[in-house]
C-alpha cells in the first residue's frame, strides 16, 4: 500500500514541474527505481492510472529503469550484483556489506509540452 503515497507524490511532483516549465501536459515520466526499495513498478503503474485523470499527467506514460542491488564486501573487497536483498557476500559469505546501489527512487526526467 505504500506505493499509493509514493505514486501520489510522483504525480504531484510532475504536475508541479509541468507548471514550473510551462507544460500544458506531461507525456512521459522516466523513473529510476532500485530493487532494494521493494517498490513494485506494477503497483505504481496501477495507482498512476488511478491518479492521473484530471492532471497534466492524464496522457503520460511512466517508464521504469530498474537499478540492481549492487554490494561490496568490506572483508574480501569483491563487488557483486545480487537478485535478492540478502546482504551476504556471495564470495566469502561474510555480512560486512556496503550497499552501493538499489535504494534509488527518483524521477529522472519528465517530457511534456
C-alpha positions as CSV (number, residue, x, y, z in Angstrom):
1,X,0.0,0.0,0.0
2,X,3.0,2.3,0.4
3,X,3.1,2.6,-3.4
4,X,-0.1,4.7,-3.3
5,X,1.5,7.5,-1.3
6,X,4.7,7.3,-3.4
7,X,2.7,7.5,-6.6
8,X,0.6,10.4,-5.3
9,X,3.8,12.3,-4.6
10,X,5.1,11.4,-8.0
11,X,2.0,12.8,-9.8
12,X,2.1,15.9,-7.6
13,X,5.8,16.5,-8.4
14,X,5.2,16.0,-12.1
15,X,2.3,18.4,-12.1
16,X,4.4,21.0,-10.2
17,X,7.3,20.6,-12.6
18,X,4.9,20.9,-15.6
19,X,3.7,24.2,-14.1
20,X,7.3,25.4,-13.5
21,X,8.3,24.6,-17.1
22,X,5.1,25.9,-18.8
23,X,3.9,22.5,-19.9
24,X,0.2,22.0,-20.5
25,X,0.6,18.3,-20.5
26,X,3.2,15.6,-19.5
27,X,3.5,12.7,-21.9
28,X,6.4,10.7,-20.5
29,X,7.9,10.2,-17.0
30,X,11.2,8.3,-16.6
31,X,11.7,6.9,-13.1
32,X,14.7,5.2,-11.6
33,X,13.6,2.6,-9.0
34,X,16.1,0.5,-7.1
35,X,15.3,-3.2,-6.5
36,X,16.1,-2.8,-2.8
37,X,13.3,-0.3,-2.3
38,X,10.7,-3.1,-2.5
39,X,8.5,-0.8,-4.7
40,X,6.5,-2.7,-7.3
41,X,6.5,-0.9,-10.7
42,X,3.2,-2.7,-11.5
43,X,1.6,-1.3,-8.3
44,X,2.9,2.2,-9.1
45,X,1.5,1.9,-12.7
46,X,-1.8,0.8,-11.2
47,X,-2.0,3.8,-8.9
48,X,-0.7,6.1,-11.5
49,X,-3.6,5.2,-13.8
50,X,-6.0,5.8,-11.0
51,X,-4.4,9.2,-10.0
52,X,-3.6,10.8,-13.4
53,X,-7.1,11.8,-14.7
54,X,-7.7,15.5,-14.4
55,X,-4.0,16.2,-14.0
56,X,-1.3,17.3,-16.5
57,X,-0.2,13.6,-16.4
58,X,-3.5,12.3,-17.8
59,X,-1.9,11.2,-21.1
60,X,1.6,10.3,-19.7
61,X,3.4,7.0,-19.8
62,X,5.5,6.1,-16.9
63,X,8.8,4.3,-17.8
64,X,10.8,2.5,-15.1
65,X,14.5,1.9,-15.2
66,X,15.3,-0.7,-12.5
67,X,18.5,-0.2,-10.6
68,X,20.0,-3.5,-9.5
69,X,21.2,-4.2,-6.0
70,X,25.0,-3.8,-6.1
71,X,27.0,-4.6,-3.0
72,X,30.7,-4.6,-1.9
73,X,32.1,-6.8,0.7
74,X,34.3,-4.9,3.2
75,X,36.1,-8.1,4.1
76,X,37.1,-9.6,0.7
77,X,36.7,-6.4,-1.4
78,X,34.6,-8.1,-4.1
79,X,31.6,-6.3,-5.7
80,X,28.5,-8.2,-6.8
81,X,25.1,-7.7,-8.2
82,X,22.5,-9.7,-6.2
83,X,18.9,-10.6,-7.0
84,X,17.5,-10.6,-3.5
85,X,18.1,-8.1,-0.7
86,X,20.1,-10.6,1.3
87,X,23.2,-8.7,2.4
88,X,25.6,-11.5,2.4
89,X,28.7,-11.7,0.3
90,X,28.3,-14.5,-2.3
91,X,32.1,-14.9,-2.5
92,X,33.2,-15.2,1.2
93,X,29.9,-15.5,3.0
94,X,30.5,-12.6,5.3
95,X,27.9,-10.0,6.3
96,X,30.2,-6.9,6.3
97,X,28.5,-5.5,3.3
98,X,28.3,-2.0,1.8
99,X,25.2,-1.3,-0.3
100,X,26.4,0.5,-3.5
101,X,23.1,0.8,-5.4
102,X,19.5,-0.4,-5.2
103,X,17.9,2.2,-2.9
104,X,17.2,4.8,-5.6
105,X,13.8,6.1,-6.3
106,X,13.5,9.3,-8.2
107,X,12.2,11.0,-11.3
108,X,15.0,11.1,-13.8
109,X,13.1,13.2,-16.4
110,X,9.7,14.5,-17.4
111,X,8.8,15.1,-21.0
112,X,5.9,17.4,-22.0
113,X,4.8,20.3,-24.0
